[in-house]
Amino acid sequence: MYKKMALAVSYSLVFTGSVFANTFPSSQIYLATELENGIKVKPITNAKGYHNQPLVTESGIYFTQSVGEGDDSQMDLFFYDFKKASAENLTNSPVSEYSPTLYPHEAGLSSIVVEADGKQKLWFYPFDTSQAPKRIFDHIEPVGYHAWGKTEDLVMFILGEPHTLQYTDLTGHLPKVVAGDIGRSLAYNEKRSLYSFTYQEGKQHWFATFSPKTQQVKQHFVMPKQVRDYTWIDSDTVAYAIDNRIYTRNIEQPKQVSQWHNFTSYCDSQITRLSYKQGKMAFVCQKL
């Protein structure tokens, strides 16, 4: 169970040089729950405004939502509680936070924060209200996205020309560049002890994994070029969206593609992000 997050940051919001755009498109998050005789789908956010980057957990869904209007708008972290069937703003801070991720070493979230000078750095937001948020790395930026591994290691999307996947740990070592021209979707497959990501090589958009043990990258299959996001649904299978349909692909049988869900009745445009855990899927529908 989460607790209201402590806040002690006092930066002004600046977007200069950010991977995140100033103009936020309208988007809505839906929750699809698997039942014995089918699937139940319902929205968990309003249709107006920007709602993105859902993270499904056992107790609820963390996500990013725009707050305010026009030049005063920013991003806060929200939590949708399954038991309460309602969402709450966790941060209410003067800065923008993105990419909520469960922090595996203390109770709280790690998040990308756009600081006063426009730099994007990785922060820890504790659930304990007696603790203040703190920056995890002072020297690593600009960070766009991240995923934690099994111990104290992680991978990060570092902005640049091109964007790179970089691997490091909490000791503060200089990150190792794993791959270039990568996509935004990073994940960790705990059973296989592998990080997953996508990257461009020539004209092909690869789904790949990185082993922290062997330090090797393995290409598994070519993703459809329009796919930018995916989620693991088990240790062997990933799901991704094309338009408003969800497809699955097993990395042991990469040539086989199956349609899993058709969400046309709920999203008449594009599903841009998705997250899955234990029979529950959150997906983002970008509004026209």
C-alpha positions as CSV (number, residue, x, y, z in Angstrom):
1,M,0.0,0.0,0.0
2,Y,1.3,3.4,-0.9
3,K,1.5,6.4,1.4
4,K,1.2,10.1,0.5
5,M,4.6,11.2,-0.8
6,A,6.7,13.7,1.0
7,L,7.7,16.8,-0.9
8,A,10.5,19.2,-0.2
9,V,11.6,20.4,-3.6
10,S,11.3,24.1,-4.5
11,Y,12.4,24.4,-8.1
12,S,10.8,26.6,-10.8
13,L,9.5,24.7,-13.8
14,V,11.5,25.0,-16.9
15,F,11.2,22.8,-20.0
16,T,14.3,23.9,-22.0
17,G,16.1,21.0,-23.6
18,S,13.5,18.5,-22.3
19,V,12.6,15.3,-24.0
20,F,9.1,16.1,-23.0
21,A,7.1,18.6,-25.1
22,N,5.7,21.8,-23.9
23,T,2.3,21.1,-25.6
24,F,0.7,18.0,-24.1
25,P,-1.8,16.1,-26.3
26,S,-5.1,15.0,-24.8
27,S,-4.9,11.4,-23.7
28,Q,-6.9,9.0,-21.5
29,I,-5.9,6.0,-19.5
30,Y,-8.0,2.8,-19.5
31,L,-7.9,-0.2,-17.3
32,A,-8.6,-3.6,-18.9
33,T,-9.2,-6.4,-16.3
34,E,-9.2,-10.0,-17.4
35,L,-12.2,-12.0,-16.2
36,E,-13.1,-15.7,-16.5
37,N,-15.5,-15.0,-19.4
38,G,-13.8,-12.1,-21.1
39,I,-12.4,-8.7,-20.2
40,K,-13.7,-5.6,-18.5
41,V,-12.5,-2.2,-19.7
42,K,-13.1,1.2,-18.1
43,P,-11.4,4.6,-18.1
44,I,-9.5,5.7,-14.9
45,T,-8.9,9.3,-16.0
46,N,-10.9,12.0,-17.7
47,A,-10.9,12.3,-21.5
48,K,-9.6,15.9,-21.3
49,G,-6.0,16.6,-20.4
50,Y,-2.7,14.7,-20.6
51,H,-2.5,11.3,-18.8
52,N,0.4,9.1,-19.6
53,Q,3.1,6.6,-18.6
54,P,1.0,4.2,-16.6
55,L,2.7,1.6,-14.3
56,V,0.5,-1.2,-13.1
57,T,1.3,-2.6,-9.6
58,E,-0.6,-5.0,-7.3
59,S,-2.5,-2.2,-5.5
60,G,-3.0,0.3,-8.3
61,I,-1.6,2.3,-11.2
62,Y,0.9,5.1,-11.1
63,F,0.8,7.6,-13.9
64,T,1.7,11.1,-15.1
65,Q,-0.9,13.8,-15.4
66,S,-0.9,17.4,-16.5
67,V,-1.9,20.0,-13.9
68,G,-2.8,23.6,-14.6
69,E,-3.4,25.4,-17.9
70,G,-1.3,26.9,-20.6
71,D,2.1,28.2,-19.6
72,D,1.4,27.3,-16.0
73,S,0.8,23.6,-16.8
74,Q,3.2,20.9,-15.4
75,M,3.3,17.2,-14.7
76,D,2.6,15.5,-11.4
77,L,2.6,11.9,-10.4
78,F,-0.8,10.3,-9.6
79,F,-1.9,7.0,-8.2
80,Y,-5.1,5.2,-9.1
81,D,-6.1,2.9,-6.2
82,F,-7.8,-0.3,-7.2
83,K,-9.8,-0.6,-3.9
84,K,-10.9,3.0,-3.9
85,A,-11.4,3.1,-7.7
86,S,-10.2,6.7,-7.6
87,A,-7.0,8.6,-8.3
88,E,-4.9,11.0,-6.1
89,N,-2.2,13.5,-6.9
90,L,0.9,12.2,-5.0
91,T,3.3,15.1,-5.6
92,N,1.6,18.5,-6.0
93,S,5.1,19.9,-6.5
94,P,6.4,23.0,-8.3
95,V,8.4,20.8,-10.7
96,S,7.4,18.4,-13.4
97,E,7.8,14.7,-12.7
98,Y,7.7,11.9,-15.3
99,S,8.1,8.1,-15.6
100,P,7.0,6.9,-12.2
101,T,8.8,3.6,-11.4
102,L,8.8,1.6,-8.2
103,Y,12.2,2.2,-6.4
104,P,13.5,-1.3,-5.4
105,H,15.7,-0.2,-2.6
106,E,13.4,2.0,-0.4
107,A,9.7,2.5,-0.3
108,G,8.9,5.0,-2.9
109,L,9.1,6.0,-6.5
110,S,12.0,6.9,-8.8
111,S,11.1,9.6,-11.3
112,I,12.5,11.9,-13.9
113,V,12.4,15.5,-12.7
114,V,12.8,18.6,-14.8
115,E,14.9,20.8,-12.6
116,A,15.0,24.7,-12.6
117,D,17.8,24.8,-15.1
118,G,15.9,22.5,-17.5
119,K,18.1,19.5,-16.7
120,Q,16.4,16.1,-16.4
121,K,17.7,14.0,-13.5
122,L,16.7,10.9,-11.7
123,W,15.1,11.5,-8.3
124,F,13.7,9.3,-5.4
125,Y,10.3,10.2,-4.0
126,P,9.8,8.4,-0.7
127,F,6.3,7.2,0.5
128,D,7.4,8.1,4.0
129,T,6.2,11.7,4.6
130,S,9.0,12.3,7.1
131,Q,11.5,12.0,4.3
132,A,12.3,14.5,1.6
133,P,12.7,13.6,-2.1
134,K,16.4,13.4,-3.2
135,R,18.3,13.3,-6.4
136,I,19.7,9.9,-7.1
137,F,22.6,10.9,-9.4
138,D,24.1,14.4,-9.5
139,H,26.3,13.7,-12.5
140,I,24.1,11.7,-14.9
141,E,21.8,13.7,-17.2
142,P,19.8,14.3,-19.2
143,V,17.7,11.3,-18.3
144,G,14.5,10.5,-20.2
145,Y,13.4,7.1,-19.0
146,H,14.8,4.3,-16.8
147,A,14.4,0.7,-15.5
148,W,15.7,-1.0,-12.4
149,G,17.4,-4.4,-12.4
150,K,17.6,-7.1,-9.8
151,T,20.3,-5.6,-7.5
152,E,21.4,-2.0,-7.5
153,D,21.8,-1.7,-11.2
154,L,19.7,0.1,-13.8
155,V,19.5,1.3,-17.4
156,M,18.7,4.8,-18.5
157,F,17.6,6.5,-21.7
158,I,20.1,9.4,-22.0
159,L,19.2,12.2,-24.4
160,G,21.7,13.0,-27.1
161,E,22.5,12.6,-30.8
162,P,21.6,9.8,-30.9
163,H,19.8,8.9,-27.7
164,T,21.7,6.1,-25.9
165,L,21.0,3.2,-23.5
166,Q,23.3,3.5,-20.6
167,Y,23.9,1.0,-17.8
168,T,25.1,1.8,-14.3
169,D,24.4,1.1,-10.6
170,L,23.9,3.1,-7.4
171,T,27.7,3.2,-6.6
172,G,27.8,6.1,-9.0
173,H,30.1,4.6,-11.6
174,L,30.2,6.3,-15.0
175,P,27.5,4.7,-17.1
176,K,28.4,2.2,-19.8
177,V,26.9,2.9,-23.2
178,V,25.0,-0.2,-24.3
179,A,23.3,0.9,-27.5
180,G,22.5,3.9,-29.6
181,D,19.5,5.3,-31.4
182,I,17.2,3.6,-28.8
183,G,13.5,3.9,-28.2
184,R,11.7,5.2,-25.1
185,S,10.4,1.9,-23.8
186,L,12.7,0.2,-21.2
187,A,11.8,-2.7,-19.0
188,Y,13.4,-5.5,-16.9
189,N,12.5,-9.2,-17.2
190,E,13.1,-10.5,-13.7
191,K,12.8,-14.2,-14.5
192,R,15.3,-13.9,-17.4
193,S,17.5,-11.3,-15.7
194,L,17.5,-9.2,-18.8
195,Y,16.7,-5.6,-19.7
196,S,14.7,-5.0,-22.8
197,F,14.6,-2.1,-25.2
198,T,14.2,-1.1,-28.8
199,Y,16.7,0.5,-31.1
200,Q,17.1,1.5,-34.7
201,E,19.8,-0.2,-36.8
202,G,19.7,0.9,-40.4
203,K,16.1,0.8,-41.5
204,Q,15.1,-1.8,-39.0
205,H,13.5,-1.2,-35.5
206,W,14.8,-4.1,-33.3
207,F,13.4,-5.5,-30.1
208,A,16.5,-6.4,-28.1
209,T,17.7,-7.4,-24.6
210,F,20.8,-6.6,-22.6
211,S,22.3,-9.0,-20.1
212,P,24.0,-7.3,-17.1
213,K,25.8,-10.6,-16.5
214,T,27.4,-11.1,-19.9
215,Q,27.2,-7.4,-20.9
216,Q,25.9,-8.5,-24.3
217,V,23.0,-7.3,-26.4
218,K,20.8,-9.8,-28.3
219,Q,18.4,-8.9,-31.1
220,H,15.1,-10.9,-31.0
221,F,12.9,-9.6,-33.7
222,V,12.1,-6.5,-35.8
223,M,9.3,-4.4,-34.4
224,P,6.7,-2.8,-36.7
225,K,8.2,0.7,-37.3
226,Q,5.2,2.5,-35.7
227,V,5.5,0.7,-32.4
228,R,7.3,2.7,-29.7
229,D,6.0,1.0,-26.5
230,Y,5.6,-2.5,-25.2
231,T,5.0,-4.4,-22.0
232,W,6.0,-7.9,-20.8
233,I,3.0,-10.1,-20.0
234,D,5.1,-13.0,-18.9
235,S,8.8,-14.0,-19.0
236,D,8.6,-15.0,-22.6
237,T,6.0,-12.7,-24.2
238,V,5.7,-9.0,-24.9
239,A,2.6,-7.1,-26.0
240,Y,2.4,-4.0,-28.1
241,A,-0.2,-1.9,-29.8
242,I,-0.7,-1.0,-33.5
243,D,-3.5,1.6,-33.8
244,N,-6.1,0.4,-31.3
245,R,-5.3,-3.4,-31.2
246,I,-2.9,-5.3,-29.0
247,Y,-0.6,-7.9,-30.3
248,T,1.6,-10.5,-28.6
249,R,5.0,-12.0,-29.5
250,N,7.0,-14.7,-27.8
251,I,10.8,-14.2,-27.9
252,E,11.2,-18.0,-28.3
253,Q,9.0,-18.0,-31.4
254,P,9.5,-14.4,-32.7
255,K,8.0,-15.0,-36.1
256,Q,4.5,-15.7,-34.7
257,V,2.4,-12.6,-34.0
258,S,-1.1,-12.9,-32.4
259,Q,-3.8,-10.4,-31.9
260,W,-4.7,-10.4,-28.3
261,H,-7.2,-7.6,-27.7
262,N,-9.2,-5.3,-30.0
263,F,-9.9,-2.0,-28.1
264,T,-11.6,-0.2,-31.0
265,S,-14.8,0.3,-28.9
266,Y,-12.8,2.3,-26.4
267,C,-10.1,4.0,-28.4
268,D,-10.9,5.3,-31.9
269,S,-7.4,6.6,-32.5
270,Q,-4.0,5.2,-31.3
271,I,-2.9,3.3,-28.2
272,T,0.4,4.9,-27.3
273,R,1.5,3.2,-24.1
274,L,0.6,0.1,-22.1
275,S,1.5,-1.6,-18.9
276,Y,0.5,-5.1,-17.6
277,K,0.6,-7.0,-14.4
278,Q,-1.3,-10.0,-13.1
279,G,-4.4,-9.9,-15.3
280,K,-4.6,-6.1,-15.5
281,M,-3.5,-3.9,-18.3
282,A,-3.4,-0.1,-18.4
283,F,-3.3,1.5,-21.8
284,V,-3.2,5.1,-23.0
285,C,-5.5,6.3,-25.8
286,Q,-4.3,9.4,-27.5
287,K,-7.3,11.6,-28.4
288,L,-7.8,13.0,-31.9
